[in-house]
Amino acid sequence: MKEKIDESWMKDGTPVVMNAKGTYMGRFEAVIDGEIKDIGIPGIPHHVVRLKEMDEAWIGMTGCHFAACVSTKCLERRNG
């Protein structure tokens, strides 16, 4: 059984740390841009958000000032 993720704090404008895996591996500071979206199939939810105000390490690595379709599983609350 999958562990339920607490998404109650994940609101537009909330500062977060994204724990990225794969091609762009690392921890990156950002801000949630908009509301959580479910892009899963019926019966198998997959919650994602868009991020803005990405930190300089992300921008330098990707050339992008945002990150689209980031799984809520990859986010931690950040103070400030």
SERO-4910 file (N, C-alpha, C, O; in steps of 0.05 Angstrom, whole numbers):
BEGIN
 pado doro    nc1    nc2    nc3   cac1   cac2   cac3    cc1    cc2    cc3    oc1    oc2    oc3
  Met    A     17    -24      0      0      0      0     18     25      0     37     27     15
  Lys    A     11     44    -17     27     69    -19     21     87      4     -1     89     15
  Glu    A     43    101     13     40    120     35     27    146     24     34    156      3
  Lys    A      7    155     39     -8    180     32     10    204     38     21    206     60
  Ile    A     13    222     19     29    246     23     11    268     33    -10    273     22
  Asp    A     21    283     53      6    306     63     10    329     44     32    341     42
  Glu    A    -10    336     29     -9    358      9    -24    382     19    -27    402      4
  Ser    A    -34    381     44    -50    403     54    -36    430     55    -48    451     53
  Trp    A    -10    430     58      6    454     59     15    464     32     25    487     30
  Met    A     11    449     11     21    455    -16      1    474    -30    -17    465    -44
  Lys    A      5    500    -26    -12    520    -38      4    539    -55     29    540    -53
  Asp    A     -9    553    -73      3    573    -90     19    592    -73      9    603    -54
  Gly    A     44    597    -81     62    616    -67     78    604    -44     94    618    -32
  Thr    A     75    578    -38     90    565    -16    118    560    -25    123    547    -46
  Pro    A    138    569     -9    166    562    -15    172    532    -10    163    521     10
  Val    A    186    519    -28    191    490    -26    220    484    -34    234    501    -45
  Val    A    228    460    -27    252    448    -38    244    424    -55    229    407    -45
  Met    A    253    423    -79    247    401    -97    271    382    -96    294    390   -101
  Asn    A    266    357    -90    286    336    -90    285    322   -117    269    303   -120
  Ala    A    301    330   -136    300    319   -163    317    294   -165    339    293   -154
  Lys    A    307    276   -181    322    251   -188    324    250   -218    310    264   -232
  Gly    A    341    233   -228    343    229   -257    363    249   -269    384    254   -258
  Thr    A    356    259   -292    374    276   -308    384    301   -292    407    307   -292
  Tyr    A    365    315   -279    372    339   -264    371    333   -234    354    343   -220
  Met    A    390    317   -225    390    308   -197    400    330   -179    419    344   -184
  Gly    A    386    333   -156    395    352   -136    372    362   -120    349    354   -123
  Arg    A    378    381   -102    358    395    -86    357    424    -95    377    438    -96
  Phe    A    333    433   -102    330    460   -113    307    475    -99    286    464    -95
  Glu    A    313    500    -92    293    517    -79    275    529   -101    284    536   -123
  Ala    A    249    532    -94    230    543   -113    205    552    -98    204    551    -73
  Val    A    184    560   -113    159    569   -101    137    555   -118    138    555   -143
  Ile    A    116    544   -104     94    532   -119     79    553   -134     73    575   -124
  Asp    A     73    547   -159     59    565   -178     32    553   -186     31    537   -204
  Gly    A     11    560   -171    -15    549   -178    -23    526   -159    -11    522   -138
  Glu    A    -44    512   -167    -55    491   -151    -45    464   -160    -35    461   -182
  Ile    A    -49    444   -143    -42    416   -149    -61    406   -171    -85    412   -171
  Lys    A    -50    391   -190    -66    379   -211    -62    349   -210    -40    339   -203
  Asp    A    -83    334   -216    -81    305   -218    -79    297   -247    -99    301   -262
  Ile    A    -57    286   -255    -53    278   -283    -53    248   -286    -44    237   -307
  Gly    A    -62    234   -265    -62    205   -266    -86    194   -282   -101    209   -294
  Ile    A    -88    168   -282   -110    155   -296   -131    148   -274   -125    148   -251
  Pro    A   -156    143   -282   -177    137   -262   -168    115   -244   -160     93   -253
  Gly    A   -170    120   -218   -162    100   -198   -133    101   -190   -126     89   -170
  Ile    A   -117    114   -205    -88    116   -199    -80    146   -201    -70    154   -222
  Pro    A    -84    161   -180    -77    190   -181    -47    195   -182    -31    179   -173
  His    A    -40    217   -195    -12    226   -196    -13    256   -194    -20    270   -213
  His    A     -6    267   -171     -9    295   -165     17    310   -172     39    302   -164
  Val    A     14    332   -186     37    348   -195     31    378   -190      8    386   -188
  Val    A     53    394   -190     50    423   -188     71    435   -208     89    422   -217
  Arg    A     67    460   -213     86    476   -229    101    493   -208     90    502   -189
  Leu    A    128    496   -213    144    512   -195    155    536   -210    161    535   -233
  Lys    A    158    558   -195    170    583   -206    192    592   -187    197    580   -166
  Glu    A    205    614   -194    226    625   -177    247    604   -170    256    601   -147
  Met    A    255    588   -190    275    567   -186    301    579   -178    308    601   -186
  Asp    A    317    564   -162    343    575   -154    363    574   -177    359    562   -198
  Glu    A    385    588   -173    405    592   -194    417    566   -204    424    564   -227
  Ala    A    420    546   -186    431    521   -195    413    508   -216    423    497   -236
  Trp    A    387    508   -212    368    497   -231    369    512   -257    370    500   -279
  Ile    A    368    539   -255    369    556   -280    394    551   -295    393    549   -320
  Gly    A    417    549   -281    442    544   -295    444    517   -309    455    515   -330
  Met    A    432    497   -296    432    470   -307    412    466   -330    418    452   -349
  Thr    A    389    479   -328    367    474   -348    362    497   -366    350    493   -388
  Gly    A    370    521   -359    364    545   -374    335    554   -370    326    572   -384
  Cys    A    321    542   -351    292    548   -346    289    562   -319    302    555   -299
  His    A    270    581   -317    264    594   -292    239    581   -279    230    592   -259
  Phe    A    230    559   -289    207    545   -278    211    515   -281    229    506   -295
  Ala    A    194    499   -268    194    470   -271    165    462   -273    149    468   -255
  Ala    A    157    448   -294    129    440   -298    126    411   -290    145    395   -293
  Cys    A    103    404   -281     95    376   -276    114    363   -255    123    341   -260
  Val    A    118    375   -233    135    364   -212    117    348   -192     98    359   -182
  Ser    A    124    323   -188    108    306   -170    109    317   -142    130    326   -132
  Thr    A     86    317   -128     85    327   -101    102    309    -82    109    318    -61
  Lys    A    108    285    -91    126    267    -75    154    279    -72    168    272    -54
  Cys    A    162    296    -90    189    307    -91    192    333    -75    213    345    -75
  Leu    A    171    343    -62    171    369    -49    173    367    -19    161    350     -6
  Glu    A    188    386     -8    189    391     21    183    420     27    189    437     10
  Arg    A    170    426     49    165    453     56    191    467     63    209    456     76
  Arg    A    193    492     55    217    508     60    208    533     75    187    545     69
  Asn    A    223    541     95    217    566    110    229    590     96    252    589     88
  Gly    A    212    610     91    222    635     79    217    634     50    224    653     36
***
